[in-house]
Amino acid sequence: MKLQLALDLVNIDGAKEIVSEVAGFIDIVEIGTPIVINEGLHAVKAMKEAFPALTVLADLKIMDAGGYEVMKAAEAGADIVTVLGVSDDSTIKGAVEEAKKSGREILVDLINVKDIAARAAEVDALGVDYVCVHSGYDHQAEGKNSFADLQAIKSVVKQAKTAIAGGIKLNTLPEVIAAGPDLVIVGGGITGESDQKAAAAEMKRLVSQA
Ligand SMILES: O=C(CO)[C@H](O)[C@H](O)COP(=O)(O)O
């Protein structure tokens, strides 16, 4: 089981500062959607240049023009790019095709998908690398999480790795781990802690045992 740090509410320098503290405890660093909106794909490039050994995920949440947008993210140095599960199959196919050309990976984010199990099975069959259940900030504000969704997709996803994101904290991590995802994505559960290094280290310890 791997740990991904999601960086959302910082600029490029802030992102690099956090990663320099916790790089030893994470497998993947995510340049979150808000950073890409504020700073563009330069943020992905800057992170990859600063930490070439780390796997960098660009959370573009692609909804259209999958091939083109994955190509631009790959040019910036992204190893993994996100595409929305609510997008058309042709968008996901285009993204997968483009990613394969340069050895990159596609994570499909099922945020706001209504029939989670059905869509998970469909995108799995399209050859994506990760299928991710996700309660975004707006759902988290309503007290929702994706723990049940993770269990729902685990039985239908056959070839891709499974992932979960959205409001995961140290106290909820054991419940997440018990559901057996391949990848746990944590943002505020690390960045919002006063001792980010200690939080990342403890999370890494727990996911590594699974
Ligand atoms: O993609 C996101 C929001 O759309 C976040 O990166 C994801 O939810 C992880 O962050 P957190 O653990 O703070 O919820």
The ligand as a Tripos MOL2 file, in Angstrom:
@<TRIPOS>MOLECULE
LIG
   14    13     1     0     0
SMALL
NO_CHARGES

@<TRIPOS>ATOM
      1 O1         -8.4140   16.5120   -4.8220 O.2       1 LIG1
      2 C1         -8.6340   17.0500   -3.7590 C.2       1 LIG1
      3 C2         -9.8010   17.9420   -3.5780 C.3       1 LIG1
      4 O2        -10.5990   17.9480   -4.7200 O.3       1 LIG1
      5 C3         -7.6760   16.8130   -2.6020 C.3       1 LIG1
      6 O3         -6.3860   16.7980   -3.0660 O.3       1 LIG1
      7 C4         -8.0030   15.4700   -1.9460 C.3       1 LIG1
      8 O4         -9.3280   15.5300   -1.4250 O.3       1 LIG1
      9 C5         -7.0380   15.1550   -0.7970 C.3       1 LIG1
     10 O5         -6.9970   16.1850    0.1210 O.3       1 LIG1
     11 P1         -7.6600   16.0790    1.5940 P.3       1 LIG1
     12 O6         -7.0280   14.8880    2.2660 O.co2     1 LIG1
     13 O7         -7.2980   17.3950    2.2560 O.co2     1 LIG1
     14 O8         -9.1450   15.9000    1.3840 O.co2     1 LIG1
@<TRIPOS>BOND
     1     1     2 2
     2     2     3 1
     3     2     5 1
     4     3     4 1
     5     5     6 1
     6     5     7 1
     7     7     8 1
     8     7     9 1
     9     9    10 1
    10    10    11 1
    11    11    12 2
    12    11    13 1
    13    11    14 1
@<TRIPOS>SUBSTRUCTURE
     1 LIG1         1 GROUP 0 **** ****
